[in-house]
Amino acid sequence: MNDSLATHYLEDSIASLRAYKKLAEKALDQLNEDEFFITLDEEGNSVAVIMKHMAGNMFSRWTDFLTTDGEKPNRNRDMEFVVEPKTSKDDLIDFWQRGWQCVFEALGPLRAADLGKKVLIRGEEHTVIQAINRQLMHYANHIGQIVFLAKHFRSAEWKSLSIPRNRSAEFNAYLAEKPGGADKKTQLEAVEKFSSKPESNDE
């Protein structure tokens, strides 16, 4: 991989992670405190558990990313699925933000030459690219769960974070009118602004 392509990959990976983080937080903003801790059934995870698990994973995977195994010996993964009774929404958000800070502090200094280096996750070798992709897929999966739960709890009051049903063509026309369209940094804002507009009536 040449340096230009490698740099593009790193920039796009970071932009994608920031976009996923923002998507989750737009969903979290719509929840009241009690809804962070509700499970839909005995096998389901609450939003609180998902946030705690993701942050625990982030601390483990991204601390000393290039030099130590991504599964740290002091990680207690099972406890990430247990929320202590006194845990508050603010506690969760603080833990979540610190986890993401660990992600971006690890990714920020990486350069093109680092992408081919080998890192370990549970003793298994990964290139840096593979390790980044592994976490991108993992976080996207859990953020989808957060959005699903938030949408379920808000029901008819849900503020859409994606293109509303039956309005895809209208959204494409809306983007076409915007200079430069929308990239990963502005896509969510574009969707929010579009969703707040009344439906056009061309009859």
Beta strands, then each sheet from edge to edge (+ up, - down):
strand 1: 118-121
strand 2: 124-127
sheet 1: 1+ 2-
end
